[in-house]
Amino acid sequence: MADAIKVLLVDDHQVVRRGLRTFLEVQDDIEVVGEASDGAEGIARAEELKPDVVLMDVKMPGMDGIEALRKLRELANPARVLIVTSFTEQRTVVPALRAGAAGYVYKDVDPDALAGAIRSVHAGHILLQPEVAGALLSQEEANSGQGRGGSLTEREREVLTLIADGRSNREIARALVLSEKTVKTHVSNILMKLDLADRTQAALWAVRHGVAG
C-alpha cells in the first residue's frame, strides 16, 4: 500500500489498540504501521516509522498524550495527531488541541467515521466540535492579537478565511489559483504576523475576529 495513509496507534490499552487496528485494516487506503502503549514510546515510534497520522489517547501512564503532542511539535515531526479519547470534558480535550492536535474523536466512534476523520486530518483539515471551538476561543480571548490583523494583506486574509473553512493547502491553492508552495508561504506569514503557533489557532482567530463567515 505505497499510497496508503500510514497510521500509528498510541494507547495504553491493548484491547483498544486491537479494536482500532481491526477497524482500520479493512480500509484500502489506510495502513497501521505500528503501535505504542504510552506517550514516550509513541514519540519514539513516530520518529522511527514516520506515520502520516497518529491516533493518540490523552490519559496514559507515564507521559500522557498532551505531553507527547508537545514533544512531537518540538521535534518538528510532521505527523498529524488525531486524539482518540473516552473523555468528553473540555478540560481534557481543549489542552490537547492547544498542544497541536488536529482534532479528536471518541473511542466509540463509528468505524467509517474514524476512517473519515483520519483521511480528513491527513488532508490538512481540522476537526473541532462547536463546543470545544467555543472553549478555545474564550481561552484565547485575552491574548487574541486582534490588533495584528491589520497587518495581513488581502491575499493573506483570503487564505486565512479558507483555513478557517477547514481547507487544506492543496484546496486553497486550487480555490485561489496559486501553487501549494505559495500557499504555504502565505500560511507561514499569517502565523508569524498573528503570533500563532498553528493552523488550528489561525482558524479560531479568524472566527473570533470575523474574518471567517
C-alpha positions in Angstrom: 0.0 0.0 0.0 2.5 2.6 -1.2 0.0 5.4 -1.3 -1.9 4.4 1.9 -2.1 6.8 4.8 0.3 5.4 7.4 -1.2 5.4 10.9 0.4 4.9 14.3 -1.7 3.8 17.3 -0.8 5.2 20.7 -3.0 3.9 23.6 -2.2 2.2 26.9 -5.0 -0.3 26.5 -4.1 -3.2 24.2 -7.8 -4.0 23.6 -8.3 -0.5 22.3 -5.4 -0.7 20.0 -6.6 -4.1 18.8 -10.1 -2.7 18.1 -8.7 0.3 16.3 -6.4 -1.9 14.2 -9.4 -4.1 13.3 -11.4 -1.1 12.2 -8.6 0.2 10.0 -7.2 -2.9 8.4 -10.3 -3.2 6.2 -9.6 0.2 4.7 -7.8 0.0 1.4 -6.2 3.4 1.8 -5.1 3.2 5.5 -2.2 1.2 6.8 -1.4 0.7 10.5 2.4 0.8 10.7 2.8 0.4 14.4 1.6 0.7 18.0 2.8 2.2 21.3 1.5 1.9 24.8 2.4 5.4 26.2 3.5 8.8 25.1 7.2 8.3 25.3 7.0 5.1 23.2 4.7 6.9 20.9 7.3 9.6 20.2 10.0 7.1 19.6 7.8 5.1 17.2 6.7 8.3 15.4 10.3 9.3 14.8 11.1 5.8 13.7 8.1 5.0 11.5 7.3 8.4 10.1 3.5 7.9 10.1 1.2 10.4 8.4 -1.4 10.3 11.2 -1.0 9.4 14.9 -4.1 8.2 16.8 -3.3 9.4 20.3 -5.0 8.7 23.6 -4.9 11.5 26.2 -4.8 9.7 29.5 -1.9 7.3 29.7 0.6 6.3 32.5 3.9 8.0 32.3 3.9 10.5 29.6 0.4 11.4 28.6 -0.9 12.3 25.2 -0.7 16.1 25.7 2.9 16.0 26.7 3.6 13.7 23.8 2.0 16.2 21.5 4.2 18.9 22.7 7.3 16.8 22.3 6.4 15.9 18.7 5.9 19.6 18.0 9.4 20.3 19.5 10.8 17.6 17.2 9.1 19.2 14.2 7.6 15.8 13.5 5.2 16.3 10.6 2.6 13.6 11.6 -0.9 14.9 12.1 -2.3 13.9 15.5 -5.9 12.8 16.0 -6.9 12.4 19.6 -9.0 9.3 20.3 -10.5 9.7 23.8 -13.2 8.4 26.0 -13.3 11.8 27.8 -15.8 14.4 26.7 -14.9 17.1 29.1 -13.5 20.3 27.6 -10.7 20.4 30.3 -9.4 17.2 28.7 -9.8 17.9 25.0 -9.0 21.6 24.9 -5.4 21.3 26.2 -4.8 18.6 23.6 -5.9 20.8 20.8 -3.9 23.7 22.2 -0.9 21.4 22.2 -1.2 20.8 18.5 -3.8 18.1 17.8 -5.6 18.3 14.5 -8.8 17.2 16.1 -10.4 14.4 18.1 -12.8 11.6 18.0 -14.3 9.4 20.7 -13.4 5.8 21.3 -16.9 4.6 20.5 -16.7 6.3 17.1 -18.3 4.5 14.1 -15.6 2.8 12.1 -16.5 4.6 8.9 -16.4 7.9 10.8 -13.0 7.1 12.2 -11.6 6.3 8.8 -13.1 9.6 7.5 -11.5 11.5 10.4 -8.1 10.1 9.5 -8.5 11.0 5.9 -9.7 14.5 6.8 -6.8 15.4 9.1 -4.3 13.8 6.7 -5.7 16.2 4.0 -5.0 19.1 6.3 -8.4 19.7 7.8 -9.1 20.5 11.5 -11.8 18.5 13.3 -13.4 20.7 16.0 -16.7 20.2 17.8 -18.5 23.5 18.2 -18.5 23.4 22.0 -14.7 22.8 22.1 -14.1 25.5 19.5 -16.0 27.9 21.7 -14.0 27.0 24.7 -10.8 27.5 22.8 -11.9 30.9 21.6 -12.8 32.0 25.2 -9.4 30.9 26.5 -7.6 32.7 23.7 -9.6 35.9 24.0 -7.2 37.7 26.3 -4.3 37.1 24.0 -6.1 37.1 20.7 -3.8 39.5 18.9 -6.8 41.4 17.4 -4.7 44.4 16.5 -2.3 42.4 14.5 -5.0 41.5 12.0 -4.4 44.9 10.2 -1.0 43.7 9.1 -2.5 41.0 6.9 -2.5 41.5 3.1 -5.8 41.0 1.2 -4.4 37.7 -0.2 -3.4 36.6 3.3 -7.0 37.3 4.6 -8.3 35.2 1.7 -6.1 32.3 2.7 -7.0 32.7 6.4 -10.7 32.6 5.5 -10.1 29.3 3.7 -8.1 27.9 6.6 -11.0 28.7 8.9 -13.2 26.8 6.4 -11.1 23.7 7.1 -9.4 23.8 3.6 -6.0 22.1 3.1 -3.2 23.9 1.4 -3.9 22.0 -1.8 -7.6 23.0 -1.7 -6.6 26.6 -1.0 -4.2 26.6 -3.9 -7.0 25.3 -6.2 -9.5 27.9 -5.0 -7.2 30.8 -5.3 -5.3 29.5 -8.4 -2.0 29.5 -6.6 0.8 27.0 -6.2 0.9 25.0 -3.0 4.3 26.5 -2.3 2.8 30.0 -2.5 0.0 29.0 -0.2 2.5 27.6 2.3 4.3 30.9 2.3 1.1 32.8 2.9 0.2 30.4 5.8 3.7 31.0 7.4 3.3 34.7 7.1 -0.2 34.6 8.6 1.1 32.6 11.6 4.1 35.0 12.0 2.0 38.2 11.8 -0.7 37.0 14.2 1.8 35.3 16.5 0.1 32.0 16.3 1.5 28.5 16.5 -0.5 26.5 14.0 -3.5 26.3 11.7 -5.9 25.5 14.5 -5.2 28.7 16.3 -5.4 30.6 12.9 -8.8 29.2 12.2 -10.0 30.1 15.7 -8.6 33.6 15.4 -10.4 34.1 12.1 -13.7 33.0 13.6 -13.2 35.2 16.7 -12.4 38.3 14.7 -15.0 37.9 11.9 -12.6 37.1 9.1 -14.4 33.8 8.5 -18.1 33.8 7.7 
